[in-house]
Amino acid sequence: MPPILTYRLEAMATDKKAMVLWLIEGHILSRQEVTYLVNLPSIEPRVRVVVEMGGAREFSWSPLADEI
């Protein structure tokens, strides 16, 4: 897991359930990087991942696994 994420999880208040990792410009990520982000919540259950994948002018949501 990336050191910055580990550091933030260690510093997170004990009464918090989870942390959201929100990435913009996700369309530049490689397939391997997206696969890692899909699997990250199973590696660390306190992490939720949101990745902005496109430049659309409207909001739409789909599971990140569908982007692989």
CNS distance restraints for C-alpha pairs under 8 A (distance, minus, plus):
assign (resid   1 and name CA) (resid   5 and name CA) 7.02 0.50 0.50
assign (resid   1 and name CA) (resid   6 and name CA) 6.78 0.50 0.50
assign (resid   2 and name CA) (resid   6 and name CA) 6.46 0.50 0.50
assign (resid   3 and name CA) (resid   7 and name CA) 6.07 0.50 0.50
assign (resid   4 and name CA) (resid   8 and name CA) 6.23 0.50 0.50
assign (resid   5 and name CA) (resid   9 and name CA) 6.15 0.50 0.50
assign (resid   6 and name CA) (resid  10 and name CA) 6.22 0.50 0.50
assign (resid   7 and name CA) (resid  11 and name CA) 6.27 0.50 0.50
assign (resid   8 and name CA) (resid  12 and name CA) 6.01 0.50 0.50
assign (resid   9 and name CA) (resid  19 and name CA) 7.50 0.50 0.50
assign (resid   9 and name CA) (resid  46 and name CA) 7.99 0.50 0.50
assign (resid  12 and name CA) (resid  16 and name CA) 7.07 0.50 0.50
assign (resid  17 and name CA) (resid  46 and name CA) 6.51 0.50 0.50
assign (resid  18 and name CA) (resid  45 and name CA) 7.75 0.50 0.50
assign (resid  18 and name CA) (resid  46 and name CA) 4.30 0.50 0.50
assign (resid  18 and name CA) (resid  47 and name CA) 5.59 0.50 0.50
assign (resid  18 and name CA) (resid  48 and name CA) 6.91 0.50 0.50
assign (resid  19 and name CA) (resid  46 and name CA) 6.08 0.50 0.50
assign (resid  19 and name CA) (resid  47 and name CA) 5.00 0.50 0.50
assign (resid  19 and name CA) (resid  48 and name CA) 6.05 0.50 0.50
assign (resid  20 and name CA) (resid  47 and name CA) 5.89 0.50 0.50
assign (resid  20 and name CA) (resid  48 and name CA) 4.66 0.50 0.50
assign (resid  20 and name CA) (resid  49 and name CA) 5.74 0.50 0.50
assign (resid  20 and name CA) (resid  50 and name CA) 7.14 0.50 0.50
assign (resid  21 and name CA) (resid  47 and name CA) 6.89 0.50 0.50
assign (resid  21 and name CA) (resid  48 and name CA) 6.02 0.50 0.50
assign (resid  21 and name CA) (resid  49 and name CA) 4.84 0.50 0.50
assign (resid  21 and name CA) (resid  50 and name CA) 6.14 0.50 0.50
assign (resid  22 and name CA) (resid  49 and name CA) 6.03 0.50 0.50
assign (resid  22 and name CA) (resid  50 and name CA) 4.66 0.50 0.50
assign (resid  22 and name CA) (resid  51 and name CA) 5.80 0.50 0.50
assign (resid  22 and name CA) (resid  52 and name CA) 7.86 0.50 0.50
assign (resid  23 and name CA) (resid  49 and name CA) 7.94 0.50 0.50
assign (resid  23 and name CA) (resid  50 and name CA) 6.23 0.50 0.50
assign (resid  23 and name CA) (resid  51 and name CA) 4.72 0.50 0.50
assign (resid  23 and name CA) (resid  52 and name CA) 6.20 0.50 0.50
assign (resid  24 and name CA) (resid  51 and name CA) 5.96 0.50 0.50
assign (resid  24 and name CA) (resid  52 and name CA) 4.86 0.50 0.50
assign (resid  24 and name CA) (resid  53 and name CA) 7.28 0.50 0.50
assign (resid  25 and name CA) (resid  29 and name CA) 8.00 0.50 0.50
assign (resid  25 and name CA) (resid  51 and name CA) 7.67 0.50 0.50
assign (resid  25 and name CA) (resid  52 and name CA) 5.92 0.50 0.50
assign (resid  25 and name CA) (resid  53 and name CA) 6.13 0.50 0.50
assign (resid  25 and name CA) (resid  54 and name CA) 7.14 0.50 0.50
assign (resid  26 and name CA) (resid  51 and name CA) 5.62 0.50 0.50
assign (resid  26 and name CA) (resid  52 and name CA) 5.30 0.50 0.50
assign (resid  26 and name CA) (resid  53 and name CA) 4.50 0.50 0.50
assign (resid  26 and name CA) (resid  54 and name CA) 7.25 0.50 0.50
assign (resid  27 and name CA) (resid  52 and name CA) 7.54 0.50 0.50
assign (resid  27 and name CA) (resid  53 and name CA) 4.74 0.50 0.50
assign (resid  27 and name CA) (resid  54 and name CA) 6.06 0.50 0.50
assign (resid  29 and name CA) (resid  33 and name CA) 5.91 0.50 0.50
assign (resid  29 and name CA) (resid  34 and name CA) 6.41 0.50 0.50
assign (resid  30 and name CA) (resid  34 and name CA) 6.34 0.50 0.50
assign (resid  31 and name CA) (resid  35 and name CA) 6.10 0.50 0.50
assign (resid  31 and name CA) (resid  68 and name CA) 6.14 0.50 0.50
assign (resid  32 and name CA) (resid  36 and name CA) 6.26 0.50 0.50
assign (resid  33 and name CA) (resid  37 and name CA) 6.34 0.50 0.50
assign (resid  34 and name CA) (resid  38 and name CA) 6.18 0.50 0.50
assign (resid  34 and name CA) (resid  64 and name CA) 7.71 0.50 0.50
assign (resid  34 and name CA) (resid  67 and name CA) 7.90 0.50 0.50
assign (resid  34 and name CA) (resid  68 and name CA) 6.79 0.50 0.50
assign (resid  35 and name CA) (resid  39 and name CA) 6.31 0.50 0.50
assign (resid  35 and name CA) (resid  65 and name CA) 7.41 0.50 0.50
assign (resid  35 and name CA) (resid  68 and name CA) 6.84 0.50 0.50
assign (resid  36 and name CA) (resid  40 and name CA) 5.95 0.50 0.50
assign (resid  37 and name CA) (resid  41 and name CA) 7.72 0.50 0.50
assign (resid  37 and name CA) (resid  49 and name CA) 6.84 0.50 0.50
assign (resid  38 and name CA) (resid  49 and name CA) 7.69 0.50 0.50
assign (resid  38 and name CA) (resid  64 and name CA) 6.25 0.50 0.50
assign (resid  38 and name CA) (resid  65 and name CA) 5.96 0.50 0.50
assign (resid  39 and name CA) (resid  43 and name CA) 6.53 0.50 0.50
assign (resid  40 and name CA) (resid  44 and name CA) 6.04 0.50 0.50
assign (resid  40 and name CA) (resid  45 and name CA) 7.91 0.50 0.50
assign (resid  40 and name CA) (resid  47 and name CA) 7.23 0.50 0.50
assign (resid  40 and name CA) (resid  49 and name CA) 7.81 0.50 0.50
assign (resid  41 and name CA) (resid  45 and name CA) 4.83 0.50 0.50
assign (resid  41 and name CA) (resid  46 and name CA) 6.98 0.50 0.50
assign (resid  41 and name CA) (resid  47 and name CA) 5.36 0.50 0.50
assign (resid  41 and name CA) (resid  48 and name CA) 6.01 0.50 0.50
assign (resid  41 and name CA) (resid  49 and name CA) 7.38 0.50 0.50
assign (resid  50 and name CA) (resid  64 and name CA) 7.91 0.50 0.50
assign (resid  51 and name CA) (resid  64 and name CA) 7.46 0.50 0.50
assign (resid  62 and name CA) (resid  66 and name CA) 6.92 0.50 0.50
assign (resid  63 and name CA) (resid  67 and name CA) 7.48 0.50 0.50
assign (resid  64 and name CA) (resid  68 and name CA) 7.37 0.50 0.50
